[in-house]
């Protein structure tokens, strides 16, 4: 995905676009955390193994355990959607600089 970087931060592997977090994997628990829409937040947090993300929940982030009901393909799609949600909040100028389609 254009403009992304992966760094070690908060004892996690953190995926960023334009210096804004769109996903992370916690080292200790191997949980995947990402931003979702309000509708997806309600649906996903009702599933076993998916919880409101600590410190991020009020902004509609979820934390997915390795034993959740999501398949790897579904998790990857939600991560791509998270990238889209976060990158949409970047300035037009920065999106152009990073090669993100407008």
PyMOL commands that set and color helices and strands:
alter all, ss='L'
color gray80, all
select helices_A, chain A and resi 38-44+57-59+72-88+92-98
alter helices_A, ss='H'
color red, helices_A
select strands_A, chain A and resi 4-9+12-17+20-26+32-35+50-52+61-64
alter strands_A, ss='S'
color yellow, strands_A
deselect
rebuild
show_as cartoon
